[in-house]
Amino acid sequence: MSAEATDPGAHARKRSRPRIDLRRLGRVALLGPVARDRLPDAIGHVAEAHRAHCPDADLTVLRRAYVLAESSHRGQMRKSGEPYITHPLAVTLILAELGAGTTTLTASLLHDTVEDTEVTLDQVREQFGDEVCYLVDGVTKLEKVDYGAAAEPETFRKMLVATGNDVRVMSIKLADRLHNMRTLGVMRPEKQARIAKVTRDVLIPLAERLGVQALKTELEDLVFAILHPEEYEDTRALITAAESGPDPLAEIAEGVRATLREAGITAEVLIRPRHFVSLHRVRSKRGELRGTDFGRLLVLVAEDADCYAVLGELHTCFTPVISEFKDFIAAPKFNLYQSLHTAVVGPEGAVAEVLIRTHRMHKVAEAGVVALGNPYAQDGSTAAQHDEPADGERADPTRPGWLSRLLQWQESATDPDTFWTTLRDDLAQDGEITVFGAEGGTLGLPAGASCVDAAYARYGEAAHGCIGARVNGRLATLGTVLTDGDTVQLLLAQDASSGPSPEWLDHARTPAARIAIAGWLEAHPDGVPGHPKSHPTPLRTPDRSADDSAPGTGGTGDRGAGVSVDVPGAPVRLAGCCTPVPPDDVIGFPVRGGAVTVHRRECAAVARMQALGRAAVGARWNDTGEWNGPADYRVTLVAESFGRPRLLADLTEAIAAADAAIVAATVEPPSEQRVRHTYTLQLPDAAGLPGLMRAMRDVPGVYDVSRAQQPAAAR
């Protein structure tokens, strides 16, 4: 049986880099100790790869680390039958090929010793120093005997916290997972699938965010082979067939080389094959593959300016596909990636995608943060510095904004299941945007983030009192989705008792915002008593029924309904959060003072109170469930808004369009750009009230419409 039949990822790896014979390494590792002045043969490949990136590296510490790892793991075997030492050797080789530093490679050789052998962290610290000890501790799993089912999520939490202080922790974990995925074929199918899903949901997004494309692409292919074997085999067959014939990109590549030579531009032009998942995505998008879709041209130059010179020549001498042009040099991706992307039309109409970058950019594109060397050196010789800008975002590229935010929200997710689910959701978000504060500073947010997310990213729990926003100078609702480059001014209420609405959760994309909002709502299931502005949002307000309803009549303006509940003699109030009217299906909840608040069953407050164990009581409309009060229904509503021209005219127009008559109206003087309007309105029947309130909320600038605190007199 072929290697590809037993290891689905073998074909993909064969296309990208040569394989190291781990069985031979295992035999060499078993030969025992070597002379103190000689490097063990087993780590010869590691030394060769390391010196290719760091010619002056001192390999003495690697020899000592290997000797400790080999002696500690001696006698241990992997499920594949190979000596266990082949695993840390392979992980270290992966990192050495990416250009990792000596400290990282030392920790990589030792990364399983504390977890699987008698070696202790104190021994590692004593022999190799604090840095290596920290890295080894960061990737050491928590014991299942202590944590049970929570061991895996809590191990990742520990690892992420360690990564926040030293990103090299995650570099080692990614390389460790890659080698384990390469050798996953010896596991049971169900365990392969479980590990592949975690790799897909957590490790691959982390590799993408850290910019380690070389690891990310191979992990994607290995996961693809396990979770989608049929699609994988179809893609493999297409690649095999394409490799058996001439490569249509070769002719275009030669034309590009000739063009650049004539222009006097020194450049290396390579054909870069697509990996399996990339080709599968192209096929899914286009339906049918072109001969040039199996790869892309990669042009490597010395300086940034040369990239644009190459672009100019290509667009002059070839027909460019303008829609394919992207400049990730002027505007790098959030994961450090820089390149120019374009596409040109070659002979006979063949379209070739082209990537243009410097050699330095290529190294960072492949290895991400691993290629930055030691980001914690204190001599200022590296790109990473420890200065904290005024906006709180670290200048250190190894501690990007997304990682800082992740570390903030994980502290609030005390439950392992909540942490695990939220982590997967967070990592599933594609891309990142940068928005600017009107007062200065910037915020990095995930694509699709709203003003709600910006508020919590800027102010933390103080964002509970956010009442609106201006986006690019214009008033906007808190649910407004932000785009890259927007300027945002967030407006906070002066009332410290203000709080979020349940609907904010519909607009929150960041875990920090969702966890903070959910925590507040859980702590305030009935809103904030005594504060009619407790939820000044452009959305519906939570329950304020204890304050805005009149006992015995069912609430403001609801005289004549006489709702019945299964608590004899109890005063009945209709909830202001959902404004129930006949024939709504209703349910009641006892509140302080012996009264019963009646909600619509689909009201969000009902689910919250039931989740908190609040006992519900039956409620129903009297008689036939039809409105049996007066023909005209009078109610007093309060509209909170930002001041703007024509606001009063727009509000009165919305009221008239809902077939409501204005009996009385007052407008308070503006205070800090906010205006309060109070209207006493007459409706044909109660059923029109929710629609009227929605219409008023939809008026631009209005962020809240609620019942008046005191009941209006009914005719």
GUMAR-521344 format. One line per 10 residues: for each residue x, y, z of C-alpha. Coordinates in pm, whole numbers. Example, Ala and Ser with C-alpha at 12.3 -4.5 7.8 and 13.67 -1.06 7.14 Angstrom:
BEGIN
1230:-450:780 | 1367:-106:714
// end
This chain:
BEGIN
0:0:0 | 133:346:-89 | 220:613:166 | -56:830:28 | -316:562:94 | -224:538:464 | -145:907:510 | -389:1133:318 | -168:1437:371 | 141:1280:217
66:1403:-135 | 16:1761:-13 | 341:1761:181 | 532:1613:-111 | 434:1917:-319 | 559:2166:-61 | 876:2037:108 | 1093:1723:136 | 1014:1478:415 | 1255:1380:688
1277:1006:758 | 1155:990:1117 | 1222:618:1145 | 1588:680:1065 | 1593:963:1319 | 1443:723:1571 | 1719:467:1513 | 1983:738:1547 | 1819:865:1866 | 1843:519:2022
2218:497:1975 | 2262:669:2310 | 2476:961:2428 | 2754:1117:2221 | 3078:1292:2295 | 3035:1623:2478 | 3205:1818:2202 | 2997:1676:1918 | 2641:1748:1806 | 2420:1436:1808
2351:1304:1459 | 1979:1295:1537 | 1954:1675:1541 | 2178:1728:1242 | 1881:1832:1028 | 1769:2076:1296 | 2117:2228:1315 | 2138:2259:936 | 1798:2431:910 | 1875:2659:1206
2209:2772:1069 | 2046:2853:734 | 1855:3128:917 | 2100:3201:1201 | 2456:3130:1077 | 2617:3236:1405 | 2384:3042:1634 | 2542:2866:1933 | 2421:2506:1911 | 2560:2397:2248
2230:2453:2424 | 2047:2249:2159 | 2281:1958:2224 | 2212:1976:2598 | 1836:1999:2539 | 1841:1701:2305 | 2041:1489:2551 | 1791:1564:2831 | 1490:1501:2604 | 1629:1176:2462
1723:1033:2801 | 1387:1138:2954 | 1175:991:2674 | 1390:679:2632 | 1171:369:2631 | 857:565:2537 | 703:483:2199 | 447:662:1985 | 135:483:1864 | 303:462:1523
576:243:1675 | 847:507:1648 | 1056:614:1949 | 887:908:2119 | 1192:1132:2076 | 1110:1152:1703 | 814:1375:1789 | 1000:1662:1963 | 1271:1629:1696 | 1014:1671:1417
843:1964:1592 | 1179:2135:1639 | 1270:2079:1275 | 943:2243:1164 | 1025:2551:1370 | 1388:2556:1257 | 1278:2558:893 | 1055:2859:970 | 1348:3050:1121 | 1268:3021:1492
1535:3128:1737 | 1758:2907:1948 | 1549:2960:2263 | 1233:2847:2083 | 1406:2538:1944 | 1543:2450:2287 | 1198:2470:2441 | 1056:2271:2150 | 1294:1982:2213 | 1182:1982:2579
814:2063:2527 | 681:1721:2634 | 933:1639:2907 | 743:1797:3196 | 413:1654:3075 | 526:1298:2998 | 846:1230:3196 | 991:1280:3543 | 1156:1610:3445 | 1022:1906:3646
988:2272:3556 | 1242:2356:3825 | 1495:2133:3651 | 1425:2298:3317 | 1463:2643:3474 | 1785:2546:3647 | 1947:2401:3333 | 1805:2628:3060 | 1681:2949:3223 | 1351:3128:3280
1260:3184:2912 | 1280:2818:2815 | 1099:2720:3136 | 815:2964:3056 | 774:2827:2704 | 772:2465:2819 | 520:2544:3093 | 302:2732:2842 | 252:2427:2620 | 224:2170:2900
-128:2026:2916 | -339:2030:3230 | -410:1689:3377 | -747:1527:3297 | -740:1366:3640 | -762:1718:3789 | -983:1896:3535 | -1191:1617:3379 | -1381:1726:3068 | -1261:2084:3122
-897:1986:3072 | -886:2068:2699 | -1052:2414:2712 | -862:2508:3027 | -535:2397:2865 | -606:2627:2570 | -698:2908:2809 | -367:2863:2990 | -183:2851:2658 | -347:3170:2530
-263:3358:2849 | 98:3243:2815 | 94:3346:2448 | -13:3695:2555 | 321:3731:2729 | 530:3535:2480 | 394:3445:2137 | 656:3172:2099 | 432:2952:2317 | 175:2933:2037
447:2881:1776 | 552:2561:1952 | 191:2447:1993 | 116:2497:1623 | 423:2299:1518 | 333:2030:1772 | -19:2002:1629 | 113:1991:1272 | 334:1690:1341 | 56:1516:1532
-180:1576:1239 | 80:1434:998 | 86:1112:1199 | -284:1098:1289 | -347:798:1063 | -269:552:1344 | -560:681:1554 | -919:554:1552 | -1136:736:1294 | -1354:898:1561
-1049:1036:1741 | -904:1159:1413 | -1227:1349:1347 | -1236:1502:1696 | -877:1625:1676 | -929:1750:1321 | -1234:1955:1426 | -1046:2123:1710 | -762:2192:1468 | -1007:2344:1220
-1193:2554:1477 | -906:2676:1694 | -552:2602:1573 | -593:2696:1205 | -753:3036:1286 | -473:3103:1535 | -212:3017:1273 | -388:3255:1032 | -399:3536:1286 | -34:3490:1373
51:3490:1002 | 214:3145:1001 | 85:3051:655 | 326:2759:608 | 170:2580:904 | -183:2700:836 | -199:2570:478 | -67:2223:562 | -299:2197:862 | -591:2291:635
-502:2015:389 | -465:1755:663 | -800:1849:817 | -957:1849:469 | -837:1493:412 | -989:1369:739 | -1319:1556:751 | -1396:1563:375 | -1226:1254:230 | -1433:1241:-92
-1371:1605:-184 | -1006:1557:-91 | -970:1261:-324 | -1141:1449:-607 | -900:1740:-560 | -601:1507:-539 | -704:1342:-867 | -727:1683:-1036 | -382:1781:-911 | -231:1448:-1021
-380:1486:-1368 | -254:1845:-1397 | 98:1746:-1289 | 117:1485:-1565 | 88:1748:-1839 | 257:2076:-1931 | 212:2368:-1690 | 44:2662:-1865 | 193:2896:-1604 | 545:2816:-1722
509:3014:-2045 | 361:3314:-1864 | 637:3298:-1601 | 903:3307:-1871 | 731:3608:-2028 | 733:3786:-1693 | 1104:3711:-1644 | 1184:3850:-1987 | 976:4163:-1923 | 1151:4235:-1593
1498:4169:-1739 | 1432:4421:-2016 | 1318:4674:-1755 | 1636:4621:-1553 | 1450:4489:-1248 | 1624:4212:-1056 | 1358:3964:-953 | 1301:3595:-888 | 990:3456:-1059 | 855:3131:-921
549:2913:-982 | 376:2855:-650 | 134:2556:-652 | -196:2600:-473 | -252:2376:-176 | -551:2141:-172 | -798:2357:18 | -712:2665:-188 | -774:2476:-512 | -1097:2330:-374
-1219:2681:-290 | -1138:2807:-639 | -1321:2513:-792 | -1624:2568:-568 | -1631:2935:-665 | -1583:2896:-1042 | -1728:2553:-1104 | -1464:2462:-1361 | -1088:2497:-1321 | -860:2662:-1574
-514:2529:-1638 | -361:2831:-1465 | -572:2785:-1151 | -343:2516:-1013 | -82:2771:-911 | 16:3136:-892 | 322:3331:-993 | 538:3462:-710 | 773:3753:-785 | 1038:3822:-520
1240:4146:-519 | 1478:4327:-286 | 1301:4650:-190 | 946:4778:-140 | 984:5019:-430 | 1076:4728:-658 | 734:4572:-588 | 558:4871:-742 | 807:4880:-1029 | 724:4516:-1109
352:4596:-1087 | 393:4883:-1332 | 579:4668:-1585 | 324:4387:-1563 | 30:4621:-1609 | 208:4786:-1903 | 322:4475:-2088 | 28:4246:-2005 | -344:4305:-1990 | -426:4339:-1619
-743:4211:-1452 | -808:4525:-1252 | -1066:4367:-1022 | -797:4131:-891 | -559:4407:-776 | -502:4445:-400 | -231:4642:-221 | -141:4471:106 | 189:4659:125 | 40:5003:179
-233:4844:396 | -96:4523:553 | -334:4258:680 | -387:4236:1055 | -159:3929:1066 | 150:4116:930 | 96:3988:573 | 225:4217:297 | 212:4163:-82 | 79:4311:-401
-187:4091:-562 | -277:4121:-927 | -373:3907:-1226 | -265:3937:-1589 | -381:3784:-1915 | -118:3572:-2087 | -107:3404:-2428 | -435:3270:-2563 | -630:3444:-2290 | -486:3246:-1997
-522:3440:-1671 | -243:3413:-1416 | -262:3541:-1058 | 58:3713:-944 | 192:3782:-595 | 464:4047:-567 | 665:4088:-245 | 1015:4137:-109 | 1217:3847:28 | 1155:3983:378
780:3999:316 | 790:3643:186 | 960:3520:500 | 699:3692:718 | 416:3567:493 | 533:3210:542 | 640:3217:906 | 449:3513:1053 | 554:3598:1405 | 805:3311:1402
1009:3505:1145 | 1049:3807:1375 | 1334:3645:1563 | 1336:3716:1936 | 1064:3981:1980 | 1163:4037:2342 | 1526:4140:2294 | 1604:4457:2486 | 1865:4599:2247 | 1605:4754:2016
1740:4560:1719 | 1411:4390:1636 | 1086:4520:1500 | 902:4454:1823 | 911:4715:2097 | 739:4740:2434 | 619:5099:2415 | 248:5137:2487 | 73:5391:2260 | -182:5629:2412
-473:5425:2278 | -365:5115:2468 | -278:4907:2159 | 68:4754:2190 | 318:4845:1922 | 459:4496:1960 | 351:4306:1644 | 363:3982:1840 | 86:4111:2070 | -169:4231:1814
-499:4391:1908 | -703:4075:1853 | -488:3885:2104 | -517:4160:2363 | -896:4158:2326 | -908:3779:2348 | -713:3788:2673 | -951:4050:2814 | -1276:3863:2750 | -1143:3522:2856
-1109:3653:3213 | -1487:3703:3224 | -1567:3359:3078 | -1517:3165:3400 | -1716:2863:3278 | -1501:2631:3058 | -1787:2557:2818 | -1859:2928:2773 | -1490:2996:2714 | -1457:2712:2462
-1769:2809:2266 | -1685:3179:2269 | -1325:3114:2162 | -1441:2917:1859 | -1693:3186:1767 | -1433:3459:1805 | -1176:3280:1592 | -1437:3206:1325 | -1467:3578:1248 | -1286:3677:931
-1057:3975:911 | -1017:4287:1117 | -1106:4652:1075 | -957:4968:1226 | -1185:5249:1340 | -1080:5589:1471 | -1212:5755:1783 | -1342:6109:1745 | -1138:6197:2054 | -825:6032:1917
-677:5682:1917 | -778:5374:1720 | -966:5054:1785 | -904:4719:1616 | -1230:4526:1578 | -1337:4212:1390 | -1505:4259:1054 | -1878:4308:1101 | -1842:4477:1440 | -2102:4737:1539
-2107:5053:1750 | -2196:4828:2045 | -1864:4645:2003 | -1677:4975:1972 | -1837:5101:2293 | -1727:4800:2499 | -1383:4792:2338 | -1334:5159:2432 | -1505:5187:2770 | -1542:4835:2910
-1840:4803:3147 | -1893:5179:3137 | -2039:5113:2791 | -2355:4988:2965 | -2457:5356:2961 | -2400:5412:2589 | -2698:5591:2437 | -2591:5639:2078 | -2309:5716:1840 | -2195:5937:1559
-2028:5753:1270 | -1828:5978:1040 | -2004:6276:1197 | -2359:6147:1150 | -2595:6014:1415 | -2620:5635:1406 | -2789:5359:1601 | -2579:5137:1822 | -2650:4848:1585 | -2475:5025:1295
-2210:4799:1138 | -1872:4969:1112 | -1635:4954:817 | -1261:4993:800 | -1157:5356:848 | -1478:5482:1010 | -1457:5754:1275 | -1678:5682:1575 | -1794:5909:1857 | -1967:5716:2135
-2220:5898:2354 | -2262:5791:2717 | -2554:5868:2949 | -2478:6073:3258 | -2710:5847:3461 | -2489:5579:3615 | -2785:5340:3648 | -2830:5303:3273 | -2795:4959:3124 | -2806:4767:2796
-3108:4624:2620 | -3134:4251:2537 | -3134:4345:2169 | -2776:4468:2202 | -2677:4101:2194 | -2809:4085:1837 | -2555:4348:1733 | -2252:4244:1941 | -1985:4052:1748 | -1701:4062:2002
-1701:3820:2297 | -1606:4102:2536 | -1926:4291:2448 | -2148:3982:2454 | -2017:3862:2790 | -2051:4207:2948 | -2406:4257:2817 | -2518:3907:2918 | -2369:3957:3266 | -2558:4284:3315
-2886:4139:3193 | -2852:3839:3422 | -2790:4069:3718 | -3085:4293:3624 | -3365:4062:3502 | -3629:4335:3549 | -3420:4629:3433 | -3332:4914:3670 | -3628:5004:3896 | -3718:5368:3918
-3526:5482:3611 | -3731:5537:3296 | -3406:5588:3103 | -3247:5269:3225 | -3213:5146:2867 | -3163:5449:2643 | -3098:5258:2324 | -3234:5262:1972 | -3394:4927:2055 | -3677:4809:2278
-3636:4856:2651 | -3638:4576:2913 | -3911:4538:3174 | -3986:4846:3386 | -4327:4715:3482 | -4299:4788:3852 | -4274:5160:3773 | -4478:5236:3463 | -4795:5039:3531 | -5099:5110:3745
-5213:4823:3973 | -5547:4673:3904 | -5586:4817:3557 | -5306:4647:3367 | -5077:4947:3316 | -5054:5285:3157 | -5357:5362:2948 | -5480:5002:2957 | -5798:5066:3156 | -6079:4833:3058
-5866:4526:2976 | -5890:4374:3346 | -5643:4083:3284 | -5698:3782:3515 | -5409:3593:3681 | -5393:3277:3893 | -5315:3474:4210 | -5650:3582:4363 | -5662:3946:4467 | -5318:4034:4329
-5279:4371:4153 | -5205:4317:3783 | -4963:4522:3577 | -4887:4499:3206 | -4515:4494:3131 | -4380:4801:2958 | -4107:4604:2781 | -4342:4415:2550 | -4671:4615:2581 | -4912:4316:2578
-5256:4380:2432 | -5539:4141:2335 | -5523:3886:2187 | -5150:3836:2276 | -5060:3510:2452 | -4955:3628:2800 | -4789:3497:3116 | -4742:3655:3462 | -4460:3685:3716 | -4504:3791:4082
-4303:4103:4173 | -4237:4294:4496 | -4544:4408:4682 | -4756:4112:4579 | -4840:4240:4230 | -4819:4031:3914 | -4651:4164:3599 | -4798:4030:3275 | -4571:3981:2969 | -4620:3850:2620
-4490:3492:2616 | -4234:3572:2345 | -4091:3863:2546 | -3717:3831:2604 | -3767:3910:2974 | -3974:3590:3011 | -3685:3368:2904 | -3446:3551:3137 | -3672:3521:3440 | -3740:3153:3372
-3366:3091:3340 | -3323:3249:3684 | -3586:3018:3831 | -3859:3280:3872 | -4198:3108:3913 | -4454:3198:3646 | -4830:3221:3698 | -5111:3178:3446 | -5259:3490:3290 | -5539:3548:3040
-5748:3822:2895 | -6096:3858:3042 | -6414:3765:2856 | -6342:3650:2502 | -5999:3797:2488 | -6118:4090:2280 | -6059:4451:2380 | -6362:4553:2588 | -6257:4900:2691 | -6350:5232:2532
-6328:5268:2158 | -6047:5523:2190 | -5726:5422:2368 | -5515:5697:2529 | -5147:5655:2619 | -4855:5883:2710 | -4522:5803:2542 | -4176:5950:2599 | -3935:5972:2303 | -3563:6017:2377
-3360:6151:2086 | -3057:6343:1968 | -3132:6698:1861 | -3145:6766:1487 | -3340:6982:1240 | -3692:6860:1147 | -3697:6605:1428 | -4031:6725:1567 | -4186:6728:1220 | -4064:6374:1145
-4196:6241:1477 | -4540:6395:1433 | -4553:6260:1078 | -4474:5908:1206 | -4745:5939:1471 | -5004:6055:1218 | -4911:5771:980 | -4996:5523:1261 | -5353:5664:1282 | -5284:5820:1623
-5400:6166:1727 | -5182:6396:1940 | -5382:6516:2242 | -5088:6697:2408 | -4715:6732:2352 | -4419:6880:2539 | -4057:6913:2432 | -3799:6970:2705 | -3501:7201:2638 | -3203:7014:2485
-2944:6884:2729 | -2605:6770:2595 | -2746:6723:2245 | -3031:6507:2379 | -3399:6600:2366 | -3699:6444:2545 | -4046:6460:2383 | -4360:6363:2578 | -4676:6289:2379 | -5026:6203:2501
-5177:6011:2212 | -5517:5869:2124 | -5534:5543:1926 | -5836:5369:1771 | -5752:5055:1975 | -5474:4912:2192 | -5352:4670:1925 | -5190:4958:1738 | -4962:5059:2026 | -4658:4833:1952
-4658:4939:1587 | -4677:5307:1683 | -4382:5275:1920 | -4179:5095:1651 | -4259:5369:1399 | -4142:5636:1642 | -3820:5444:1718 | -3749:5422:1345 | -3733:5801:1313 | -3363:5893:1262
-3213:6031:1581 | -3464:5862:1815 | -3293:5610:2038 | -3574:5517:2280 | -3953:5527:2304 | -4118:5417:2629 | -4437:5449:2832 | -4458:5753:3057 | -4375:5695:3422 | -4720:5807:3539
-5033:5662:3376 | -5226:5889:3145 | -5586:5962:3217 | -5823:5761:2999 | -6139:5908:2859
// end
